[in-house]
Amino acid sequence: MRKEEAIKILQSSEELFVIYSQATKMPYVTCDEETFNDQVRIYTDQEATKKYGEEKLKEKVLLMGSRVPKEGFPKLYGILHSIGVNEVVLVHEGEETKAELSSVAVMRDFSDLPQEQKPVFNPTLQLSALYFLQELRRPVDNKEKKELRNLEEELLVNISRGEYLVLVEANEGENKQIHLPYVKNEKGDAYQPLFTDLGEVQKFVKSEKPMRILRVSFEKLPGILIKDAKGIVINPMGFNLPLSKEQLEKIAGK
């Protein structure tokens, strides 16, 4: 299939099926061995999606297919841009065709905006987190996870370079106290949520209470951490990466 035909299908089909990772609750990303492009597979047929999932199960890679109706395409391609994917692999009638994500859906250009007005995105951080967690959470012996150490090192560097969104719940009473939301793990330990982009914030916020969103760089995280929190959790409704205060100090080199 010509690339132009694939792009038309990706833009105008009534529905598509995207491969998601059960380990991250995000699209399953792979790296092309020849071009090193970061890819996500998209199918026109649900049965073909299931077949791919069954094949990857042999490698203990746990996947699931997600149906995306036509009206959901802009959101889907926005997510792929936000996680650093630069290529999609369309599987149609058994044939695979690669297309640059930018040729399927153009990412809005924010370069002309002042720095403080530019939306927060962390595609490099998200991409390295997805690769790391896809491998870390694969249910096999750690001896089989040969690239895990390199993936972890890359992730830690990107965490230290990241800019994050933090939620602040403002009370409208006389005291005008602020409240920083937190989440608890299965042990009951509190972790403060951080978000890589507005889309992850929207997944998390269910309350109708007024919320403010603050931009925070990694080096300023200690100043906004809740006193009783064990640490932070990045994208709790997405790939859900918890980091203890001790781990944060190590990343910061303290």
SVG drawing of the C-alpha trace seen along z (x, -y; Angstrom):
<svg xmlns="http://www.w3.org/2000/svg" viewBox="-18 -36 43 54">
<polyline fill="none" stroke="black" stroke-width="0.4" points="0.0,0.0 1.2,-3.5 1.9,-5.7 -0.7,-8.2 -3.4,-5.6 -2.4,-4.6 -2.6,-8.2 -6.1,-8.5 -7.2,-5.4 -5.6,-6.8 -7.5,-10.1 -10.9,-9.0 -11.8,-5.5 -14.9,-5.1 -12.9,-3.3 -9.4,-2.1 -7.8,0.3 -4.7,-0.7 -2.4,1.6 -2.1,0.6 0.3,2.0 -1.3,3.5 1.9,2.5 1.5,-1.2 -2.2,-1.7 -0.7,-3.7 -0.1,-2.9 2.5,-0.1 5.6,-1.7 8.4,0.1 11.6,-1.0 12.2,-0.2 15.5,1.8 16.6,0.1 15.4,-3.5 15.1,-3.7 11.7,-5.4 9.4,-5.2 6.3,-3.5 2.7,-2.6 0.7,0.1 -2.8,-0.8 -5.2,1.7 -8.3,1.5 -9.4,5.0 -10.1,6.1 -9.3,9.7 -5.8,8.8 -5.3,6.8 -6.1,9.8 -3.7,12.0 -0.8,9.6 -1.6,9.6 -1.5,13.4 1.8,13.5 3.4,11.0 2.1,13.0 4.7,15.7 7.3,13.1 5.3,12.3 4.3,8.9 0.8,8.2 -1.2,6.1 -4.8,5.1 -6.6,3.6 -8.5,0.3 -11.2,-0.7 -11.1,-4.4 -14.0,-5.8 -13.4,-8.5 -14.3,-11.3 -11.6,-10.1 -8.8,-10.4 -7.6,-13.9 -7.3,-12.9 -5.4,-9.7 -2.9,-11.4 -2.5,-14.2 -1.6,-11.5 0.9,-9.9 2.6,-13.3 2.7,-13.9 4.5,-10.6 7.2,-11.2 6.0,-8.7 7.1,-9.8 5.7,-7.0 2.6,-4.8 2.4,-1.4 -0.9,-0.8 -2.0,2.8 -4.7,3.2 -5.7,6.5 -2.5,8.1 -0.2,5.5 1.9,3.1 2.6,-0.5 4.6,-3.0 3.8,-6.7 5.2,-9.7 2.9,-10.8 3.4,-14.4 1.9,-13.5 -1.2,-12.0 -1.9,-14.7 0.1,-18.0 1.1,-19.0 0.3,-22.6 3.3,-24.9 3.8,-26.7 7.3,-28.1 6.1,-31.7 4.5,-31.8 6.4,-33.1 7.9,-30.4 5.5,-30.8 2.5,-30.4 3.7,-27.3 1.9,-24.1 3.9,-21.6 4.8,-18.5 7.4,-15.9 7.6,-13.6 11.2,-12.5 10.4,-11.7 7.2,-9.9 8.8,-7.8 11.7,-6.7 9.2,-5.9 7.1,-3.8 10.1,-1.8 11.4,-1.2 8.0,-0.2 7.0,2.0 10.2,4.0 10.2,3.7 6.7,4.9 7.0,7.8 6.4,11.0 9.7,12.7 12.9,13.2 15.0,10.1 17.9,11.9 15.9,11.8 15.5,8.0 18.9,7.3 18.3,3.7 16.6,2.7 19.6,1.0 20.2,-1.2 16.5,-2.1 16.5,-3.0 19.5,-5.3 17.9,-7.1 14.7,-7.5 16.4,-9.0 18.2,-11.6 14.9,-12.6 13.1,-12.8 15.7,-15.3 15.2,-17.4 11.4,-17.4 8.9,-20.1 5.7,-19.0 2.2,-20.1 1.1,-20.1 -2.5,-20.4 -3.5,-22.7 -7.1,-22.6 -8.1,-26.1 -10.6,-26.5 -12.9,-29.5 -13.5,-30.0 -12.2,-32.8 -8.9,-31.0 -8.3,-30.4 -6.2,-27.4 -4.7,-25.4 -4.7,-21.7 -2.4,-19.5 -4.1,-16.3 -2.4,-12.9 -3.0,-9.3 -2.4,-6.2 -0.8,-2.9 -1.9,0.6 0.1,0.2 -1.7,-3.1 1.3,-5.3 0.6,-8.7 2.2,-9.9 1.9,-13.3 0.8,-13.2 2.8,-15.0 1.7,-15.2 3.7,-15.4 0.9,-17.2 -2.6,-18.6 -4.1,-15.4 -2.8,-13.4 -4.2,-16.1 -7.7,-15.7 -7.5,-11.9 -7.0,-12.4 -9.3,-15.3 -12.8,-14.0 -13.7,-16.6 -15.7,-19.7 -13.7,-21.7 -11.7,-24.6 -8.2,-23.6 -5.1,-25.5 -2.3,-24.0 1.3,-25.0 4.3,-24.4 7.2,-23.0 10.7,-22.0 12.4,-18.9 14.8,-20.9 11.9,-22.7 10.0,-19.6 11.3,-19.4 9.7,-22.8 6.2,-21.6 6.2,-18.1 3.5,-17.2 5.1,-16.7 3.7,-13.2 4.1,-12.0 6.5,-9.1 7.3,-10.6 5.7,-11.5 3.9,-9.5 4.2,-10.6 1.0,-10.2 -1.0,-8.1 -3.8,-7.4 -1.3,-6.7 2.0,-4.8 1.9,-5.3 5.5,-5.7 6.1,-6.2 9.3,-7.6 10.2,-7.8 11.8,-10.9 15.1,-8.9 14.9,-8.1 14.3,-11.7 17.4,-12.7 19.5,-10.2 18.2,-11.5 19.1,-15.0 22.6,-13.8 22.2,-14.7"/>
</svg>
